[in-house]
């Protein structure tokens, strides 16, 4: 196994391969951007949707290659998955709602520095918005170079026993948590939340919505109090406002899309299981 790890090399796709699949990469990236803009979805759904669409549009021999090492079957989901990060920044900057766990961390950083994302951000702090766009572009290039030239070194981390890695990560988490306010209470809170997250993983409950709830909780409480003050404690404002009704409709649509995608995933898994050859005992 160590011999195989030492022989890992990076192979970039040929220019002809990229040129022949420009259309595939374009609409797969669009799918990833749109799905990334929907809070709480993420890369797996975008990758599945892009793969399914690529398979539908493929013709002839190209369609038969799906599931057997098709290049298009790799390009489509990867392009969509990478585009999710850019799409997730859309609701963050425009509405102050993070699209995934990564943008939730970005939101926390912005709030710490006194920057409140929302429509006003584009008029009051244009330079910061442009800086975020430029940072995303530079980060994409840097990550590509790191992956292309650093994979032969990163793969060596697999030689480190997992128990040692976990101990190192836990030590860094404790140091980082304590350093924020020099408080052991924060460390105890981190440990309790970590155990709670572990229980969620055992129960197969997604952790991302919990992270989003922790980040958005204070903002939700603040805006709820503001709405109550402006409406003189009239709860009907949450059900009669055209904007609120539109958001409710979008929530129903997005939840329906996710349930439909999950159903297709289960159906595809069952079909793959049925297609496997049975071995006579």
C-alpha positions in Angstrom: 0.0 0.0 0.0 2.8 2.4 0.8 4.4 1.7 -2.6 1.1 2.7 -4.3 1.0 5.9 -2.3 4.5 6.8 -3.4 3.5 6.3 -7.1 0.6 8.8 -7.1 0.9 11.3 -9.9 -1.2 14.2 -11.2 -2.7 13.9 -14.7 -4.4 17.0 -16.1 -7.2 16.6 -18.7 -6.2 17.1 -22.3 -7.2 20.3 -24.0 -9.3 18.4 -26.6 -11.2 16.8 -23.8 -12.0 20.1 -22.2 -12.9 21.7 -25.6 -15.3 18.9 -26.5 -17.1 19.2 -23.2 -17.4 23.0 -22.8 -21.1 22.8 -23.0 -21.3 20.1 -20.4 -19.0 22.0 -18.0 -21.0 25.2 -18.5 -24.5 23.8 -17.7 -23.1 21.6 -14.9 -21.5 24.7 -13.4 -24.9 26.5 -13.7 -26.7 23.6 -12.0 -24.1 23.7 -9.1 -24.5 27.5 -8.8 -28.3 27.4 -8.7 -28.3 24.5 -6.1 -25.6 26.2 -4.1 -27.7 29.3 -3.8 -30.4 27.2 -2.1 -29.5 27.2 1.7 -29.0 23.7 3.2 -28.5 21.7 0.0 -24.8 21.3 -0.8 -22.4 19.5 -3.1 -23.9 16.0 -3.1 -27.3 17.1 -4.5 -25.6 19.3 -7.1 -23.3 16.5 -8.2 -26.2 14.0 -8.5 -28.3 16.4 -10.4 -25.5 17.3 -12.9 -24.6 13.6 -13.4 -28.3 12.7 -14.0 -28.6 15.6 -16.5 -25.4 14.7 -18.3 -26.5 11.1 -18.6 -29.9 12.2 -20.0 -28.3 14.4 -22.7 -25.6 11.9 -23.7 -26.2 10.0 -26.9 -25.0 6.8 -28.5 -21.8 5.2 -27.1 -21.2 8.1 -24.7 -24.4 7.2 -22.8 -23.4 3.6 -22.6 -20.1 4.5 -21.0 -21.8 6.0 -17.9 -21.0 3.8 -15.0 -18.0 2.3 -16.8 -15.5 5.2 -16.5 -17.1 7.9 -18.6 -15.2 11.1 -18.7 -18.4 13.1 -18.9 -19.6 11.2 -15.8 -16.6 12.7 -14.0 -16.6 16.2 -15.4 -20.3 16.9 -14.8 -20.6 16.2 -11.1 -17.2 17.7 -10.3 -18.0 20.9 -12.1 -21.3 21.2 -10.3 -19.7 20.4 -7.0 -17.1 23.1 -7.4 -19.7 25.6 -8.5 -21.7 25.1 -5.3 -19.2 27.3 -3.3 -19.8 30.2 -5.6 -23.5 29.8 -5.5 -23.6 29.6 -1.7 -22.1 33.1 -1.4 -25.2 34.5 -3.3 -27.7 34.3 -0.4 -25.0 35.1 2.1 -24.1 38.5 0.6 -27.6 39.4 -0.7 -29.8 38.2 2.2 -27.4 37.4 5.0 -28.3 33.7 4.9 -25.4 31.2 4.5 -25.9 28.5 1.9 -23.8 25.9 3.6 -21.5 25.3 6.6 -18.5 27.0 4.9 -20.4 30.3 4.2 -21.8 30.1 7.8 -18.2 30.4 9.0 -17.7 33.3 6.6 -20.8 34.9 8.0 -19.5 34.5 11.5 -16.2 36.2 10.5 -18.1 39.1 8.9 -20.3 39.7 11.9 -17.2 39.6 14.2 -15.8 42.5 12.2 -19.0 44.4 12.3 -20.1 43.7 8.7 -23.7 42.8 8.3 -24.4 41.0 4.9 -27.6 42.1 3.1 -28.8 44.4 0.3 -27.2 47.4 2.0 -23.8 45.8 1.8 -23.6 46.4 -2.0 -24.2 50.1 -1.6 -22.4 50.9 1.7 -19.3 48.6 1.3 -18.8 47.9 -2.4 -15.0 47.5 -2.0 -15.5 44.6 0.4 -17.9 42.9 -2.0 -15.4 43.2 -4.8 -12.6 42.0 -2.5 -14.7 38.9 -1.7 -15.2 38.2 -5.4 -11.5 38.6 -6.1 -10.6 36.4 -3.1 -12.8 33.6 -4.5 -11.2 33.8 -7.9 -7.7 33.7 -6.4 -8.6 30.9 -4.0 -9.8 28.8 -6.9 -6.5 29.2 -8.7 -4.5 28.5 -5.6 -6.5 25.4 -4.7 -6.1 24.1 -8.2 -2.3 24.5 -8.1 -2.1 23.0 -4.6 -4.1 20.0 -5.7 -2.1 19.6 -8.9 1.3 19.8 -7.4 0.7 18.9 -3.8 -1.4 15.7 -4.1 1.8 13.5 -4.0 2.6 15.1 -0.6 -0.9 15.2 0.8 -1.5 11.6 0.1 1.3 10.7 2.5 -1.0 11.8 5.4 -2.7 8.5 4.9 0.4 6.8 6.4 -0.3 8.6 9.7 -2.4 6.4 12.0 -5.9 7.9 12.3 -5.7 7.9 16.1 -2.7 10.3 16.0 -4.5 12.6 13.6 -7.6 12.8 15.8 -5.5 13.6 18.9 -3.7 16.4 17.0 -7.0 17.8 15.7 -8.5 17.7 19.2 -5.5 19.6 20.7 -5.8 22.3 18.0 -9.5 22.6 18.6 -9.0 23.1 22.4 -6.2 25.7 21.9 -8.2 27.6 19.3 -11.4 27.6 21.4 -9.5 28.7 24.5 -7.6 31.5 22.7 -10.8 33.3 21.6 -11.8 34.5 25.1 -9.3 32.7 27.4 -12.2 30.9 28.9 -12.4 27.2 29.9 -16.1 27.4 29.7 -15.8 27.8 25.9 -13.7 24.6 25.9 -16.3 22.7 27.9 -19.0 24.0 25.6 -17.0 22.9 22.5 -16.6 19.3 24.0 -20.4 19.1 24.8 -21.3 20.3 21.3 -18.7 17.9 19.8 -20.3 15.0 21.6 -23.8 16.1 20.5 -22.5 16.3 16.9 -21.1 12.8 17.2 -24.5 11.5 18.4 -26.1 13.2 15.4 -23.7 11.4 13.1 -24.5 8.1 14.8 -28.2 8.8 14.2 -27.5 9.8 10.6 -28.9 13.3 11.1 -27.2 16.0 9.0 -25.0 18.3 11.0 -25.0 21.3 8.6 -28.6 22.5 9.5 -27.5 22.6 13.2 -24.4 24.7 12.3 -26.6 27.0 10.2 -29.1 27.3 13.1 -26.3 28.2 15.6 -25.0 30.9 13.3 -28.4 32.3 12.3 -30.0 32.0 15.7 -29.0 35.5 17.1 -29.9 37.2 13.8 -33.3 35.5 13.8 -34.1 36.6 17.3 -33.0 40.2 16.6 -35.1 40.4 13.4 -38.1 38.7 15.1 -38.1 41.4 17.9 -37.8 44.1 15.2 -40.8 42.7 13.3 -42.8 42.5 16.5 -42.1 46.1 17.4 -42.9 47.4 13.9 -46.1 45.4 13.7 -47.2 46.1 17.3 -47.1 42.4 18.2 -49.2 41.4 15.3 -48.1 37.8 14.3 -50.1 38.0 11.1 -47.2 40.0 9.6 -45.4 36.8 9.0 -48.2 35.4 6.9 -49.7 38.4 5.1 -46.5 40.0 3.8 -45.9 39.3 0.0 -42.2 38.7 0.7 -43.0 36.2 3.5 -45.5 34.3 1.3 -43.0 34.2 -1.5 -40.3 32.8 0.8 -42.8 30.2 2.1 -43.5 29.1 -1.5 -39.8 28.9 -2.2 -39.2 26.8 1.0 -41.9 24.3 -0.1 -40.4 24.1 -3.6 -36.8 23.6 -2.4 -37.9 21.0 0.2 -39.8 19.2 -2.5 -36.8 19.3 -4.9 -34.6 17.8 -2.1 -37.1 15.0 -1.3 -37.4 14.3 -5.0 -33.6 14.1 -5.4 -33.4 11.8 -2.3 -36.1 9.5 -3.7 -34.2 9.3 -7.1 -31.0 8.4 -5.2 -32.7 5.6 -3.3 -34.4 4.4 -6.5 -31.1 4.4 -8.4 -29.4 2.5 -5.5 -32.1 -0.2 -5.6 -31.8 -0.5 -9.4 -28.0 -0.9 -9.1 -28.5 -3.5 -6.4 -30.9 -5.5 -8.5 -28.6 -5.3 -11.5 -25.7 -6.9 -9.6 -25.3 -10.6 -10.6 -26.3 -13.1 -7.9 -23.9 -15.8 -6.9 -25.4 -19.3 -6.4 -24.6 -20.9 -3.1 
